[in-house]
Amino acid sequence: MKQSLASVLVLRSQFEELTKNFTMSHGSDIDTIKWFIEEGHKSNSLRRGFKKAKSIAETIWSYHAKEVTKRFEVQ
């Protein structure tokens, strides 16, 4: 499904709400999202909402990767 910027911003808000009590630096900047995907399971996998938060993080990361690729394509 194609994501719009508005839908990704809503997902960031959901991610922040889900992870507010997780063991990690708080926020939803792209570095935090990447860390959560790669390392977040170590101290958060048993927390309620972890699977949903990880799914949201992967969606946000995918959108980011596509947008960065678009910016650097040769026109």
N, C-alpha and C positions, 0 to 999 in steps of 0.2 A: 504494500500500500504506500502510495506517495504521501509523504509528510509535508505539511506546510510549516512555516516558521511559527505561526500561532499555535499549532498543535504541539510542536516541540516545546514551546514555552510553558504550555499547560503541563506537559509531561515533566519538565524540570521542577515545577511547583509540586507535583505529586511525589517526585523522587525526594525532594527536600522534606516533605511531610513524613514520608515513610521512613526516612533514615535519620530523623531528628534525634533519636535515642540510640543510634548505632555507634559503635566504636570506630570513629573515623574523623577526619577533618570535615567540618560541616560546610554545606554549600553545594552548588551544582556546576561549578566551573568545569571546563572540559578535562582538566588534569585530575580533578576529584572523580569525575565519571570514569575515566580510564583506570585510575587506581582501584575504584570499587569493582569494576569488571575483573581486573586481574588479581587483586589481593583481598577484596572485601569479604570473601568467604571465610578467611582464616579466623576472624573474630566475630562474624555476624551471621553465619549460615544457619544457626539455630534460632535466630530472632524472627518474630512474627513479621511477615511482609518482605523477608529477604528475597524470595523468588520473584515477587512482583517488582521489587526495586531493581533487581538485576536485569529483568526483562526491559524495564523502562530505560535503564542505563544503556543497555545494548541498542535500543532504538535510537536514543539520543546520539550515541557514538556513531551509529550508521549514518544518520542524517549529517552529522558533522563531517564525516569522511567524504561523503558525496559532495557536500558543498565546497570543501577544500579542493577536491579533485576538479570540480567545475571551474574554480577560480584560476587554476593553473593550466587548463587546457589551451592548446594553441588554437587560435581562431583563424 
